[in-house]
Amino acid sequence: MKYAGLLVMPTGFFLAVAALVLFPDPGRRGAFVVCGLLVEALGVAVAVRGHMLDAREARR
């Protein structure tokens, strides 16, 4: 799962950049930038959870 999170983070970045380039309407552009930032945050969360130790592993 940690690799999935690392792949999702650039996807969110490119989504935000594409929104800035493709949408002239500020409302739509802002919505897509927010969506891109949320995708990046989800990628960070998945990557962090993937690197956390399992509770059973931490007891050893």
Distance bins in CASP14 RR format, pairs under 12 A and 6 or more apart:
PFRMAT RR
TARGET T0000
AUTHOR 0000-0000-0000
RMODE 2
METHOD distances of the structure
MODEL  1
1 7 0 0 0 0 0 1 0 0 0 0 0
1 8 0 0 0 0 0 1 0 0 0 0 0
1 42 0 0 0 0 0 1 0 0 0 0 0
1 43 0 0 0 0 0 1 0 0 0 0 0
1 45 0 0 0 0 0 1 0 0 0 0 0
1 46 1 0 1 0 0 0 0 0 0 0 0
1 47 0 0 0 0 1 0 0 0 0 0 0
1 48 0 0 0 0 0 1 0 0 0 0 0
1 49 1 0 0 1 0 0 0 0 0 0 0
1 50 1 0 1 0 0 0 0 0 0 0 0
1 51 0 0 0 0 1 0 0 0 0 0 0
1 52 0 0 0 0 0 1 0 0 0 0 0
1 54 0 0 0 0 0 1 0 0 0 0 0
2 8 0 0 0 0 0 1 0 0 0 0 0
2 9 0 0 0 0 0 1 0 0 0 0 0
2 43 0 0 0 0 1 0 0 0 0 0 0
2 44 0 0 0 0 0 1 0 0 0 0 0
2 45 0 0 0 0 0 1 0 0 0 0 0
2 46 1 0 0 1 0 0 0 0 0 0 0
2 47 1 0 1 0 0 0 0 0 0 0 0
2 48 0 0 0 0 1 0 0 0 0 0 0
2 49 0 0 0 0 1 0 0 0 0 0 0
2 50 1 0 1 0 0 0 0 0 0 0 0
2 51 1 0 1 0 0 0 0 0 0 0 0
2 52 0 0 0 0 1 0 0 0 0 0 0
3 9 0 0 0 0 0 1 0 0 0 0 0
3 43 0 0 0 0 0 1 0 0 0 0 0
3 46 0 0 0 0 1 0 0 0 0 0 0
3 47 0 0 0 0 1 0 0 0 0 0 0
3 50 0 0 0 0 1 0 0 0 0 0 0
3 51 0 0 0 0 0 1 0 0 0 0 0
4 11 0 0 0 0 0 1 0 0 0 0 0
4 42 0 0 0 0 0 1 0 0 0 0 0
4 43 1 0 0 1 0 0 0 0 0 0 0
4 44 0 0 0 0 0 1 0 0 0 0 0
4 45 0 0 0 0 0 1 0 0 0 0 0
4 46 1 0 1 0 0 0 0 0 0 0 0
4 47 0 0 0 0 1 0 0 0 0 0 0
4 49 0 0 0 0 0 1 0 0 0 0 0
4 50 0 0 0 0 1 0 0 0 0 0 0
5 11 0 0 0 0 1 0 0 0 0 0 0
5 12 0 0 0 0 0 1 0 0 0 0 0
5 39 0 0 0 0 0 1 0 0 0 0 0
5 40 0 0 0 0 1 0 0 0 0 0 0
5 41 0 0 0 0 0 1 0 0 0 0 0
5 42 1 0 0 1 0 0 0 0 0 0 0
5 43 1 0 1 0 0 0 0 0 0 0 0
5 44 1 0 0 1 0 0 0 0 0 0 0
5 45 0 0 0 0 1 0 0 0 0 0 0
5 46 1 1 0 0 0 0 0 0 0 0 0
5 47 1 0 1 0 0 0 0 0 0 0 0
5 48 0 0 0 0 1 0 0 0 0 0 0
5 49 0 0 0 0 1 0 0 0 0 0 0
5 50 0 0 0 0 1 0 0 0 0 0 0
5 51 0 0 0 0 0 1 0 0 0 0 0
6 40 0 0 0 0 0 1 0 0 0 0 0
6 43 1 0 0 1 0 0 0 0 0 0 0
6 44 0 0 0 0 1 0 0 0 0 0 0
6 45 0 0 0 0 0 1 0 0 0 0 0
6 46 0 0 0 0 1 0 0 0 0 0 0
6 47 1 0 1 0 0 0 0 0 0 0 0
6 48 0 0 0 0 0 1 0 0 0 0 0
6 50 0 0 0 0 1 0 0 0 0 0 0
6 51 0 0 0 0 0 1 0 0 0 0 0
7 13 0 0 0 0 0 1 0 0 0 0 0
7 14 0 0 0 0 0 1 0 0 0 0 0
7 39 0 0 0 0 0 1 0 0 0 0 0
7 40 0 0 0 0 0 1 0 0 0 0 0
7 42 0 0 0 0 0 1 0 0 0 0 0
7 43 0 0 0 0 1 0 0 0 0 0 0
7 46 0 0 0 0 1 0 0 0 0 0 0
7 47 0 0 0 0 1 0 0 0 0 0 0
8 14 0 0 0 0 0 1 0 0 0 0 0
8 15 0 0 0 0 0 1 0 0 0 0 0
8 36 0 0 0 0 0 1 0 0 0 0 0
8 38 0 0 0 0 0 1 0 0 0 0 0
8 39 1 0 0 1 0 0 0 0 0 0 0
8 40 1 0 0 1 0 0 0 0 0 0 0
8 41 0 0 0 0 1 0 0 0 0 0 0
8 42 1 0 0 1 0 0 0 0 0 0 0
8 43 1 1 0 0 0 0 0 0 0 0 0
8 44 0 0 0 0 1 0 0 0 0 0 0
8 45 0 0 0 0 1 0 0 0 0 0 0
8 46 1 0 0 1 0 0 0 0 0 0 0
8 47 0 0 0 0 1 0 0 0 0 0 0
9 15 0 0 0 0 0 1 0 0 0 0 0
9 16 0 0 0 0 0 1 0 0 0 0 0
9 36 0 0 0 0 0 1 0 0 0 0 0
9 37 0 0 0 0 0 1 0 0 0 0 0
9 38 0 0 0 0 0 1 0 0 0 0 0
9 39 0 0 0 0 1 0 0 0 0 0 0
9 40 1 0 1 0 0 0 0 0 0 0 0
9 41 0 0 0 0 1 0 0 0 0 0 0
9 42 0 0 0 0 1 0 0 0 0 0 0
9 43 1 0 1 0 0 0 0 0 0 0 0
9 44 1 0 0 1 0 0 0 0 0 0 0
9 45 0 0 0 0 0 1 0 0 0 0 0
9 46 0 0 0 0 1 0 0 0 0 0 0
9 47 1 0 0 1 0 0 0 0 0 0 0
9 48 0 0 0 0 0 1 0 0 0 0 0
10 16 0 0 0 0 0 1 0 0 0 0 0
10 17 0 0 0 0 0 1 0 0 0 0 0
10 36 0 0 0 0 0 1 0 0 0 0 0
10 39 0 0 0 0 1 0 0 0 0 0 0
10 40 0 0 0 0 1 0 0 0 0 0 0
10 43 0 0 0 0 1 0 0 0 0 0 0
10 44 0 0 0 0 0 1 0 0 0 0 0
10 47 0 0 0 0 0 1 0 0 0 0 0
11 17 0 0 0 0 0 1 0 0 0 0 0
11 18 0 0 0 0 0 1 0 0 0 0 0
11 35 0 0 0 0 0 1 0 0 0 0 0
11 36 0 0 0 0 1 0 0 0 0 0 0
11 37 0 0 0 0 0 1 0 0 0 0 0
11 38 0 0 0 0 0 1 0 0 0 0 0
11 39 1 0 0 1 0 0 0 0 0 0 0
11 40 0 0 0 0 1 0 0 0 0 0 0
11 42 0 0 0 0 1 0 0 0 0 0 0
11 43 0 0 0 0 1 0 0 0 0 0 0
11 46 0 0 0 0 0 1 0 0 0 0 0
12 18 0 0 0 0 1 0 0 0 0 0 0
12 19 0 0 0 0 1 0 0 0 0 0 0
12 32 0 0 0 0 0 1 0 0 0 0 0
12 33 0 0 0 0 1 0 0 0 0 0 0
12 34 0 0 0 0 0 1 0 0 0 0 0
12 35 0 0 0 0 1 0 0 0 0 0 0
12 36 1 0 1 0 0 0 0 0 0 0 0
12 37 1 0 0 1 0 0 0 0 0 0 0
12 38 0 0 0 0 1 0 0 0 0 0 0
12 39 1 1 0 0 0 0 0 0 0 0 0
12 40 1 0 1 0 0 0 0 0 0 0 0
12 41 0 0 0 0 1 0 0 0 0 0 0
12 42 0 0 0 0 1 0 0 0 0 0 0
12 43 0 0 0 0 1 0 0 0 0 0 0
12 44 0 0 0 0 0 1 0 0 0 0 0
13 19 0 0 0 0 0 1 0 0 0 0 0
13 20 0 0 0 0 0 1 0 0 0 0 0
13 33 0 0 0 0 0 1 0 0 0 0 0
13 35 0 0 0 0 0 1 0 0 0 0 0
13 36 1 0 0 1 0 0 0 0 0 0 0
13 37 0 0 0 0 1 0 0 0 0 0 0
13 38 0 0 0 0 0 1 0 0 0 0 0
13 39 0 0 0 0 1 0 0 0 0 0 0
13 40 1 0 0 1 0 0 0 0 0 0 0
13 41 0 0 0 0 0 1 0 0 0 0 0
13 43 0 0 0 0 0 1 0 0 0 0 0
13 44 0 0 0 0 0 1 0 0 0 0 0
14 20 0 0 0 0 0 1 0 0 0 0 0
14 21 0 0 0 0 0 1 0 0 0 0 0
14 22 0 0 0 0 0 1 0 0 0 0 0
14 32 0 0 0 0 0 1 0 0 0 0 0
14 33 0 0 0 0 0 1 0 0 0 0 0
14 35 0 0 0 0 0 1 0 0 0 0 0
14 36 0 0 0 0 1 0 0 0 0 0 0
14 39 0 0 0 0 1 0 0 0 0 0 0
14 40 0 0 0 0 0 1 0 0 0 0 0
15 21 0 0 0 0 0 1 0 0 0 0 0
15 22 0 0 0 0 0 1 0 0 0 0 0
15 23 0 0 0 0 0 1 0 0 0 0 0
15 29 0 0 0 0 0 1 0 0 0 0 0
15 30 0 0 0 0 0 1 0 0 0 0 0
15 31 0 0 0 0 0 1 0 0 0 0 0
15 32 1 0 0 1 0 0 0 0 0 0 0
15 33 0 0 0 0 1 0 0 0 0 0 0
15 34 0 0 0 0 0 1 0 0 0 0 0
15 35 1 0 0 1 0 0 0 0 0 0 0
15 36 1 0 1 0 0 0 0 0 0 0 0
15 37 0 0 0 0 1 0 0 0 0 0 0
15 38 0 0 0 0 1 0 0 0 0 0 0
15 39 1 0 0 1 0 0 0 0 0 0 0
15 40 0 0 0 0 1 0 0 0 0 0 0
15 42 0 0 0 0 0 1 0 0 0 0 0
16 22 0 0 0 0 0 1 0 0 0 0 0
16 23 0 0 0 0 0 1 0 0 0 0 0
16 29 0 0 0 0 1 0 0 0 0 0 0
16 30 0 0 0 0 1 0 0 0 0 0 0
16 31 0 0 0 0 0 1 0 0 0 0 0
16 32 1 0 0 1 0 0 0 0 0 0 0
16 33 1 0 1 0 0 0 0 0 0 0 0
16 34 0 0 0 0 1 0 0 0 0 0 0
16 35 1 0 0 1 0 0 0 0 0 0 0
16 36 1 0 1 0 0 0 0 0 0 0 0
16 37 1 0 0 1 0 0 0 0 0 0 0
16 38 0 0 0 0 1 0 0 0 0 0 0
16 39 0 0 0 0 1 0 0 0 0 0 0
16 40 1 0 0 1 0 0 0 0 0 0 0
16 41 0 0 0 0 0 1 0 0 0 0 0
17 23 0 0 0 0 0 1 0 0 0 0 0
17 29 0 0 0 0 0 1 0 0 0 0 0
17 32 0 0 0 0 1 0 0 0 0 0 0
17 33 0 0 0 0 1 0 0 0 0 0 0
17 36 0 0 0 0 1 0 0 0 0 0 0
17 37 0 0 0 0 0 1 0 0 0 0 0
17 40 0 0 0 0 0 1 0 0 0 0 0
18 28 0 0 0 0 0 1 0 0 0 0 0
18 29 0 0 0 0 0 1 0 0 0 0 0
18 32 1 0 0 1 0 0 0 0 0 0 0
18 33 0 0 0 0 1 0 0 0 0 0 0
18 35 0 0 0 0 0 1 0 0 0 0 0
18 36 0 0 0 0 1 0 0 0 0 0 0
18 39 0 0 0 0 0 1 0 0 0 0 0
19 25 0 0 0 0 0 1 0 0 0 0 0
19 26 0 0 0 0 0 1 0 0 0 0 0
19 27 0 0 0 0 0 1 0 0 0 0 0
19 28 1 0 0 1 0 0 0 0 0 0 0
19 29 1 0 1 0 0 0 0 0 0 0 0
19 30 1 0 0 1 0 0 0 0 0 0 0
19 31 1 0 0 1 0 0 0 0 0 0 0
19 32 1 1 0 0 0 0 0 0 0 0 0
19 33 1 0 1 0 0 0 0 0 0 0 0
19 34 0 0 0 0 1 0 0 0 0 0 0
19 35 1 0 0 1 0 0 0 0 0 0 0
19 36 1 0 0 1 0 0 0 0 0 0 0
19 37 0 0 0 0 0 1 0 0 0 0 0
19 39 0 0 0 0 0 1 0 0 0 0 0
20 26 0 0 0 0 0 1 0 0 0 0 0
20 28 0 0 0 0 0 1 0 0 0 0 0
20 29 1 0 0 1 0 0 0 0 0 0 0
20 30 0 0 0 0 1 0 0 0 0 0 0
20 32 0 0 0 0 1 0 0 0 0 0 0
20 33 1 0 0 1 0 0 0 0 0 0 0
20 36 0 0 0 0 0 1 0 0 0 0 0
21 29 0 0 0 0 1 0 0 0 0 0 0
21 32 0 0 0 0 0 1 0 0 0 0 0
21 33 0 0 0 0 0 1 0 0 0 0 0
22 28 0 0 0 0 1 0 0 0 0 0 0
22 29 0 0 0 0 1 0 0 0 0 0 0
22 30 0 0 0 0 0 1 0 0 0 0 0
22 32 0 0 0 0 1 0 0 0 0 0 0
22 33 0 0 0 0 0 1 0 0 0 0 0
23 29 1 0 1 0 0 0 0 0 0 0 0
23 30 1 0 0 1 0 0 0 0 0 0 0
23 31 0 0 0 0 1 0 0 0 0 0 0
23 32 1 0 0 1 0 0 0 0 0 0 0
23 33 0 0 0 0 1 0 0 0 0 0 0
23 35 0 0 0 0 0 1 0 0 0 0 0
24 30 0 0 0 0 0 1 0 0 0 0 0
25 31 0 0 0 0 1 0 0 0 0 0 0
25 32 0 0 0 0 0 1 0 0 0 0 0
26 32 0 0 0 0 0 1 0 0 0 0 0
26 33 0 0 0 0 0 1 0 0 0 0 0
27 33 0 0 0 0 1 0 0 0 0 0 0
27 34 0 0 0 0 0 1 0 0 0 0 0
28 34 0 0 0 0 0 1 0 0 0 0 0
28 35 0 0 0 0 0 1 0 0 0 0 0
29 35 0 0 0 0 0 1 0 0 0 0 0
29 36 0 0 0 0 0 1 0 0 0 0 0
30 36 0 0 0 0 1 0 0 0 0 0 0
30 37 0 0 0 0 1 0 0 0 0 0 0
30 38 0 0 0 0 0 1 0 0 0 0 0
31 37 0 0 0 0 0 1 0 0 0 0 0
31 38 0 0 0 0 0 1 0 0 0 0 0
32 38 0 0 0 0 0 1 0 0 0 0 0
32 39 0 0 0 0 0 1 0 0 0 0 0
33 39 0 0 0 0 0 1 0 0 0 0 0
33 40 0 0 0 0 0 1 0 0 0 0 0
34 40 0 0 0 0 0 1 0 0 0 0 0
34 41 0 0 0 0 0 1 0 0 0 0 0
35 41 0 0 0 0 0 1 0 0 0 0 0
35 42 0 0 0 0 0 1 0 0 0 0 0
36 42 0 0 0 0 1 0 0 0 0 0 0
36 43 0 0 0 0 0 1 0 0 0 0 0
37 43 0 0 0 0 0 1 0 0 0 0 0
37 44 0 0 0 0 0 1 0 0 0 0 0
38 44 0 0 0 0 0 1 0 0 0 0 0
38 45 0 0 0 0 0 1 0 0 0 0 0
39 45 0 0 0 0 0 1 0 0 0 0 0
39 46 0 0 0 0 0 1 0 0 0 0 0
40 46 0 0 0 0 0 1 0 0 0 0 0
40 47 0 0 0 0 0 1 0 0 0 0 0
41 47 0 0 0 0 0 1 0 0 0 0 0
41 48 0 0 0 0 0 1 0 0 0 0 0
42 48 0 0 0 0 0 1 0 0 0 0 0
42 49 0 0 0 0 0 1 0 0 0 0 0
43 49 0 0 0 0 1 0 0 0 0 0 0
43 50 0 0 0 0 0 1 0 0 0 0 0
44 50 0 0 0 0 0 1 0 0 0 0 0
44 51 0 0 0 0 0 1 0 0 0 0 0
45 51 0 0 0 0 0 1 0 0 0 0 0
45 52 0 0 0 0 0 1 0 0 0 0 0
46 52 0 0 0 0 0 1 0 0 0 0 0
52 58 0 0 0 0 1 0 0 0 0 0 0
53 59 0 0 0 0 1 0 0 0 0 0 0
53 60 0 0 0 0 1 0 0 0 0 0 0
54 60 0 0 0 0 1 0 0 0 0 0 0
END
